Amino acid sequence: MAESADHITCMEVVELVNDYLERTLPPDEVTVFEQHLNFCDGCDLYVEQLKRTVETVGEIREDDVPAEAKERLLSAFRDWKRS
């Protein structure tokens, strides 16, 4: 999970945020995750923005996304992972 049992990096927050928001993160990891948010304004803002986005958009089914938009999103994520 983290570099140490009591600390995680901003990158680890990004990797764990879905599990955190879906409440599937183990309790000990939730504690460390939330401790990071208490001290990192950037990550706290990031998580709050994701929460608001999920609340606003709700659940979108794959069929709801036009094929062109889906391809643009997939391409953007592929390019992002390469960089």
Summary of the structure (lengths in Angstrom):
residues: 83
radius of gyration: 15.1
end to end distance: 22.4
largest distance: 43.2
contacts: 175
relative contact order: 0.11
helix: 73%
strand: 2%
